[in-house]
């Protein structure tokens, strides 16, 4: 399962969340707002505190940009 690090007030995160909700894609959602452990994990994985950040451990893929994340999820889960 993919992990999505996000902030609920981030418009780029909301774009990704709207897409996954519309398509019924299940992600492990990790809200970094007020969650020091999730934020530290995000920085450890990606090197910065930028969101959205998608991690697909099974495929060895990680990415930041919302358009790239949506395109990846379309390819992986079908449009």
C-alpha positions as CSV (number, residue, x, y, z in Angstrom):
1,X,0.0,0.0,0.0
2,X,1.2,3.5,-0.7
3,X,1.8,6.1,2.0
4,X,0.7,9.7,1.4
5,X,2.1,12.4,3.7
6,X,-0.1,15.5,3.6
7,X,-1.5,18.5,5.4
8,X,-5.3,19.0,5.3
9,X,-4.8,22.8,4.5
10,X,-2.5,22.2,1.5
11,X,-4.3,22.8,-1.8
12,X,-1.9,20.4,-3.6
13,X,-2.6,17.7,-1.0
14,X,-6.3,18.3,-1.4
15,X,-6.0,17.8,-5.1
16,X,-4.4,14.4,-4.6
17,X,-6.9,13.5,-1.8
18,X,-9.8,14.4,-4.1
19,X,-8.5,12.2,-6.8
20,X,-7.9,9.1,-4.6
21,X,-11.4,9.6,-3.0
22,X,-13.0,9.9,-6.5
23,X,-11.2,6.7,-7.7
24,X,-11.6,4.8,-4.5
25,X,-7.9,4.3,-4.1
26,X,-6.8,3.3,-0.5
27,X,-3.7,5.0,0.8
28,X,-2.1,5.0,4.2
29,X,-2.7,8.7,5.0
30,X,-0.2,10.4,7.3
31,X,-1.2,14.0,8.3
32,X,1.9,15.8,9.4
33,X,0.1,18.8,10.9
34,X,0.7,18.6,14.6
35,X,2.2,15.1,14.3
36,X,5.9,15.4,15.1
37,X,6.5,11.7,14.5
38,X,4.9,11.7,11.0
39,X,6.8,14.9,10.1
40,X,10.1,13.4,11.3
41,X,9.4,10.3,9.3
42,X,8.6,12.4,6.2
43,X,11.9,14.3,6.5
44,X,13.8,11.1,7.1
45,X,12.3,9.5,4.0
46,X,12.4,12.4,1.6
47,X,14.9,14.9,3.1
48,X,12.5,17.7,3.5
49,X,9.1,18.6,5.0
50,X,7.3,19.2,1.7
51,X,3.9,17.7,1.0
52,X,2.2,16.0,-0.7
53,X,4.7,13.1,-0.6
54,X,3.9,9.7,-1.9
55,X,5.9,6.6,-1.0
56,X,5.3,3.2,-2.7
57,X,7.6,0.9,-0.8
58,X,6.8,-2.2,-2.8
59,X,7.8,-0.4,-6.1
60,X,10.7,1.6,-4.5
61,X,9.1,4.8,-5.7
62,X,8.7,8.1,-3.9
63,X,7.6,11.6,-5.2
64,X,6.5,15.0,-4.2
65,X,4.6,16.8,-6.9
66,X,0.8,16.5,-6.9
67,X,0.5,16.1,-10.7
68,X,3.2,13.4,-10.7
69,X,1.5,11.6,-7.8
70,X,-1.8,11.6,-9.6
71,X,-0.3,10.4,-12.8
72,X,1.5,7.6,-11.0
73,X,-1.7,6.5,-9.2
74,X,-3.6,6.6,-12.6
75,X,-1.0,4.3,-14.2
76,X,-0.8,2.0,-11.2
77,X,-4.5,1.8,-10.3
78,X,-6.1,2.6,-13.7
79,X,-7.9,5.7,-14.6
